[in-house]
Amino acid sequence: MAEHAYKLVELVGVSNKSYADATSAAVKRAAKTLHGLAWFEVAEMRGRIEDGKIAEFQVKVKIAFKLDG
């Protein structure tokens, strides 16, 4: 069995639609500059309220990518 090592980065994804869209935004952004993305974990969920309504969904996402070599 081959040995692997992964690096974790934390990003905050933001959406005005849903937590799922905020998570997707974070993963999509990570994929622009990192390769070998392997998995993600939602570490925190929060949002912004404006005029008594949800104005923004925010998620702190830990994203892992496999290290080369």
N, C-alpha and C positions, 0 to 999 in steps of 0.2 A: 504494500500500500504506500503510495506516495505521500510525503509530508507537505503540508501547506501552511502558509502564514497569511494572515489578512490584516489590513489596516482599516481602522474605523475613522470616519469623518462625521461631524455633526453639521447639519444644515437645518434651517428653518424654512419650511415651505408655507406659502401664503395663497389663499384663494378667497374669493367672495361668494363661492358656491357651496363648498363642503370640505370636510376634513380629508376625504378621499382625493379630491382635486388638489388640495394643498400637499398631500403626500406625493402624488404624481408629479407635481411641479418640482419638488425637491429632487426626486429621482431623475427626472428629465434633465434638470440642470447639472446634476453630478455626471450624468452620462456624456455631457458635452466635453468634459475635460479629463475624466478618469476612464480607464478601461478595466475590464475584468470585474465589473460590478457583480456581487454575489448574492447579497441579501440586504434587507433593511429592517429596522426596528423603530416603531414610533415610541419615543421616550416621553413626550409630553404633548398634551393637546390643550389649546387655549384659544381665545378669540377676543375680538374687540367689539364693544357695544357702542352704538351711536344712535341717539334718539330712541332709546329703549328697544332697539332691534339689533340683531347680529349683523355687523358690518363686515367682519373678516374672520376667517378660520385660519388658525396658525398651528402647525405641528413641528415639533423638534424631532428630526429623524436622524438616526444613526445609520449610516450606509457603509457597508463593508465591501472592500475590493481585494482581490487576490494579488499578493505581491509577486512580481516577476522573479524567476529563477528559483 
